[in-house]
Amino acid sequence: MRSSKSPAVLRATPAAASPQPKATRRNFIAPLIDVIGFTVGSSFLAPQAVLQEFVTHLTRSNVLIGLTTSVIWSSTSATQVLVSNHVERLAIKKRYVMVIATFERLAVLLLAILTPILAATRPTAMLVVLLALMAAHYAMMGCSIPAYSAMFTKIVPARQRGILYGLGGTIANALRAGAGLFIPFL
């Protein structure tokens, strides 16, 4: 059975439903900045590099050094499993992501404030604070990943996701290499 609408009307309908160019641009640029900022920032918190080196200055225990990586990945993975059902039921995920991201960043800010105070004079206390705040940071990240992913797939068209992550990763890795130059001064 043929549609009662003319072919011209059928062709015009998808264009009318597509987002405005300004919104599409914003929905590409905002996640691009997020990808770049997150990747560069995480280079200082990556358990495989700077963080591992920092922990070796706080303790000689291989168990505690290894615990750093376990705490980080366990915190991220476990919370995703625990919150995913709740997140799926949320009609709007942006507010949830923003609230969780605020707490996620507060943990890092607190770590940045406490590190110069504790690291040199109280290494054991610094290690406890580091593990607790890294667990909190990565647990919050794990809480936001399901909602962020759902939100991302909603606002960034499928044809732009690869270029967004490719471009974001390329720029971020160039900046990350530059950030590595500052590590000796930290």
C-alpha positions as CSV (number, residue, x, y, z in Angstrom):
1,M,0.0,0.0,0.0
2,R,1.3,3.4,-0.9
3,S,1.5,6.3,1.5
4,S,-0.9,9.2,1.0
5,K,1.9,11.7,1.4
6,S,3.7,12.9,-1.7
7,P,7.4,11.9,-2.2
8,A,8.4,15.6,-1.6
9,V,6.8,15.5,1.9
10,L,8.4,12.2,2.7
11,R,11.8,13.6,1.8
12,A,11.3,16.8,3.8
13,T,10.3,15.1,7.0
14,P,13.7,13.8,8.2
15,A,15.4,17.1,7.5
16,A,12.8,18.9,9.7
17,A,13.5,16.4,12.5
18,S,17.3,16.8,12.4
19,P,18.9,19.1,15.0
20,Q,19.7,22.7,14.1
21,P,23.3,23.3,12.9
22,K,24.2,25.4,16.0
23,A,23.0,22.6,18.3
24,T,24.8,20.0,16.3
25,R,28.0,22.1,16.4
26,R,27.6,22.6,20.2
27,N,26.8,18.9,20.7
28,F,30.1,18.1,18.9
29,I,32.3,20.7,20.5
30,A,31.3,20.2,24.1
31,P,32.0,16.4,24.1
32,L,35.2,17.1,22.2
33,I,36.5,19.5,24.9
34,D,35.4,16.9,27.5
35,V,37.4,14.1,25.7
36,I,40.5,16.3,25.5
37,G,40.2,17.6,29.0
38,F,39.5,14.3,30.5
39,T,42.4,12.5,28.7
40,V,44.9,15.2,29.5
41,G,43.8,15.4,33.2
42,S,43.7,11.7,33.6
43,S,47.4,11.4,32.5
44,F,48.2,12.7,36.0
45,L,45.9,10.2,37.7
46,A,46.6,7.2,35.5
47,P,47.5,4.2,37.7
48,Q,50.1,3.0,35.1
49,A,52.3,6.1,35.2
50,V,52.5,9.2,37.4
51,L,50.2,7.8,40.2
52,Q,52.3,4.6,40.3
53,E,55.5,6.6,40.6
54,F,54.0,8.7,43.3
55,V,52.9,5.7,45.4
56,T,56.4,4.3,45.2
57,H,57.6,7.4,47.0
58,L,55.0,6.9,49.8
59,T,55.6,3.2,50.4
60,R,58.0,0.3,49.5
61,S,55.2,-2.3,49.8
62,N,54.5,-4.0,46.5
63,V,51.1,-5.0,47.8
64,L,50.1,-1.4,48.5
65,I,51.5,-0.2,45.2
66,G,49.5,-2.9,43.4
67,L,46.5,-2.0,45.5
68,T,46.3,1.4,43.9
69,T,45.4,-0.1,40.5
70,S,43.0,-2.6,42.1
71,V,41.2,0.2,44.0
72,I,40.8,2.3,40.9
73,W,39.5,-0.3,38.5
74,S,37.3,-2.1,41.1
75,S,35.8,1.2,42.1
76,T,35.0,2.1,38.5
77,S,33.6,-1.4,37.5
78,A,31.6,-2.2,40.6
79,T,29.7,1.1,40.6
80,Q,28.7,0.8,37.0
81,V,27.1,-2.5,37.8
82,L,25.3,-1.1,40.8
83,V,23.9,2.1,39.2
84,S,23.1,1.0,35.6
85,N,19.5,-0.1,36.3
86,H,18.8,3.2,38.1
87,V,20.4,5.2,35.3
88,E,18.4,3.4,32.6
89,R,15.2,4.6,34.2
90,L,16.2,8.2,34.3
91,A,14.3,10.3,31.7
92,I,17.0,13.0,31.7
93,K,20.5,12.0,32.4
94,K,22.3,15.4,32.1
95,R,21.6,16.5,35.7
96,Y,22.7,13.1,37.1
97,V,25.9,13.3,35.2
98,M,26.6,16.9,36.3
99,V,26.0,16.1,40.0
100,I,28.1,13.0,39.9
101,A,30.9,14.8,37.9
102,T,31.0,17.5,40.6
103,F,31.7,15.0,43.3
104,E,34.2,13.2,41.1
105,R,36.1,16.5,40.5
106,L,35.9,17.5,44.2
107,A,37.8,14.3,45.1
108,V,40.6,15.3,42.8
109,L,40.6,18.9,44.0
110,L,40.8,17.7,47.6
111,L,43.7,15.4,46.6
112,A,45.5,18.3,45.0
113,I,45.1,20.4,48.1
114,L,46.2,17.6,50.5
115,T,49.1,16.3,48.5
116,P,51.6,19.1,49.2
117,I,50.5,19.2,52.9
118,L,50.9,15.4,53.6
119,A,53.2,13.8,51.0
120,A,56.6,14.9,52.3
121,T,55.9,14.8,56.1
122,R,53.2,12.1,56.5
123,P,53.6,9.5,53.8
124,T,51.4,6.9,55.4
125,A,48.5,9.4,55.9
126,M,49.0,10.6,52.3
127,L,48.7,7.0,51.1
128,V,45.5,6.4,53.0
129,V,44.1,9.8,51.7
130,L,45.3,8.9,48.2
131,L,43.6,5.5,48.1
132,A,40.4,6.8,49.7
133,L,40.1,9.8,47.3
134,M,41.1,7.8,44.3
135,A,38.4,5.2,45.2
136,A,35.9,8.0,45.6
137,H,36.9,9.6,42.3
138,Y,36.8,6.4,40.3
139,A,33.6,5.2,42.0
140,M,31.9,8.5,41.0
141,M,33.3,8.0,37.5
142,G,31.8,4.6,37.4
143,C,28.5,6.0,38.5
144,S,28.5,8.5,35.7
145,I,29.7,6.2,32.8
146,P,26.3,4.6,32.1
147,A,24.5,7.9,32.0
148,Y,27.3,9.7,30.1
149,S,27.4,7.0,27.5
150,A,23.6,7.2,27.0
151,M,23.7,11.0,26.9
152,F,26.6,10.9,24.5
153,T,24.9,8.6,22.0
154,K,21.8,10.8,22.2
155,I,23.5,14.1,21.4
156,V,26.3,13.1,19.0
157,P,25.2,11.6,15.7
158,A,26.6,8.2,15.0
159,R,28.5,9.4,11.9
160,Q,30.4,11.9,14.1
161,R,31.4,9.8,17.0
162,G,34.5,8.3,15.4
163,I,35.8,11.6,14.3
164,L,35.1,13.1,17.7
165,Y,37.0,10.4,19.6
166,G,39.8,10.3,16.9
167,L,40.3,14.1,16.9
168,G,39.9,14.4,20.6
169,G,42.3,11.6,21.3
170,T,44.9,13.0,18.8
171,I,44.8,16.5,20.3
172,A,44.7,15.1,23.9
173,N,47.7,12.8,23.3
174,A,49.7,15.7,21.9
175,L,48.8,17.8,25.0
176,R,49.5,14.8,27.2
177,A,53.0,14.5,25.8
178,G,53.5,18.2,26.7
179,A,52.0,17.6,30.2
180,G,54.7,14.9,30.7
181,L,57.3,17.7,30.5
182,F,55.9,19.1,33.7
183,I,56.0,15.9,35.7
184,P,59.6,16.4,37.0
185,F,58.5,19.7,38.6
186,L,55.6,18.2,40.5
